[in-house]
Amino acid sequence: MATTKEFSDDEMGYRAWLSQNSEGYVVNQRWGTYLRLHHARCRFVDLPGTKHTNSDARSTKVCGDNRATLVRWITVKYGRPPDPCGSCRP
């Protein structure tokens, strides 16, 4: 069963999800307008020394183990699908 999880101000939870779901996908969301889809192993979703999740929703991560399910969830919540990362090309 596909699962989708949003991380807001939960850096430990987000990093634990990444370590357990290397074949999954991550949408980097900022301000509700910037939506970028990455593979969970993309270098841009686990930058050392960077806090990736914030409580003010400026930067949240939405993670999922199924690409289609995650894209559908994002599209419903934010009104459009995420743009694919040009580096990892999910």
Buried (B, 14 or more C-beta within 10 A) or exposed (E): EEEBBBBBBBBEBBBEBBEEBEEBBBBBBEEEEBBBBBBBBBEBBBEEEEEBBBEEBEBBBBBBBBBEBBBBBBEEBBEEBBEBBEEBEB
